[in-house]
């Protein structure tokens, strides 16, 4: 999994951290949790605020039962 795999990361975070309110987290918390997911192979420092925000929003949508169409390839 790489930073561009927004939906896969969001799904993994929703599964690993049930009950978490994604929008209450700081960007560095999102980065650290995403980088700690099993199967994550990208450089943890090679993301930016836009990517982290996309992950956070996709994760929040999953928690709320919505699905986003933002995804990357790997």
C-alpha positions in Angstrom: 0.0 0.0 0.0 1.3 3.5 -0.9 0.1 7.0 0.0 -1.9 7.2 -3.2 -4.1 4.2 -2.1 -6.4 6.6 -0.3 -9.4 4.2 -0.1 -7.4 1.2 1.0 -5.7 3.2 3.7 -9.0 4.6 4.9 -10.5 1.1 5.0 -7.5 -0.2 7.0 -7.7 2.7 9.4 -11.4 2.2 10.0 -10.8 -1.4 10.7 -7.8 -0.9 13.0 -9.2 2.0 14.9 -12.9 1.5 15.4 -14.6 4.3 17.4 -12.0 6.8 16.4 -13.2 10.2 15.1 -10.9 10.7 12.2 -11.5 14.5 11.9 -10.4 15.0 15.5 -6.9 13.8 14.7 -3.9 15.9 13.8 -2.3 15.3 10.4 0.8 13.7 12.0 -1.5 11.2 13.9 -3.1 10.2 10.6 0.3 9.8 9.0 1.6 7.6 11.8 -1.5 5.4 11.9 -1.5 5.0 8.1 2.2 4.1 8.0 1.7 1.5 10.8 -0.9 -0.4 8.8 0.0 -3.9 7.7 1.0 -3.9 4.0 2.0 -0.2 4.0 5.2 -0.1 2.0 5.7 3.6 1.1 8.1 6.0 2.8 6.2 7.4 5.8 7.8 10.8 5.3 6.8 11.1 1.6 3.3 12.4 2.1 1.9 15.9 2.2 -1.0 17.7 3.8 -3.3 17.2 0.8 -2.8 13.4 0.9 -3.3 13.2 4.6 -6.5 15.3 4.4 -7.8 13.0 1.6 -7.1 10.0 3.8 -8.8 11.6 6.8 -11.9 12.6 4.8 -12.2 9.1 3.2 -11.8 7.5 6.7 -14.4 9.8 8.1 -16.8 8.9 5.3 -16.2 5.2 6.0 -17.0 5.7 9.7 -20.2 7.6 8.7 -21.2 4.8 6.2 -20.4 6.7 3.1 -18.0 5.7 0.4 -15.7 8.1 -1.6 -14.5 7.6 -5.1 -11.0 8.9 -4.5 -8.4 6.1 -4.9 -5.0 5.6 -6.1 -3.1 2.8 -7.8 -0.4 0.6 -6.6 
